[in-house]
Amino acid sequence: MDGTENEHGDVEVKGFPTILLFPAGKGAKPITFDGGDRSLKALTKFLKKNAKVKFELPKKEKKADKEEDEEKDEL
């Protein structure tokens, strides 16, 4: 949600950008991501630590496999 265009009564934003996770569950409080490092790896680690529903992301394809698939698409 873009906090500059929307307001949420339960959330106080002190700076931009602010990343909040609203975990599942009645009465759950939002959790602020304040890791500093906003890389995909850091965000994934934050989600895995705090998400109520456990998940696994698909593994990244190897470059050679991707190139082979692209060659097949060209035929």
Secondary structure, DSSP 4 states (H G I P E B T S, - for coil): --TTT---TT----SSS-EEE--SSTTPPPEEE--S--SHHHHHHHHHHH-SS---PPPPPPHHHHHHHHHHHH-
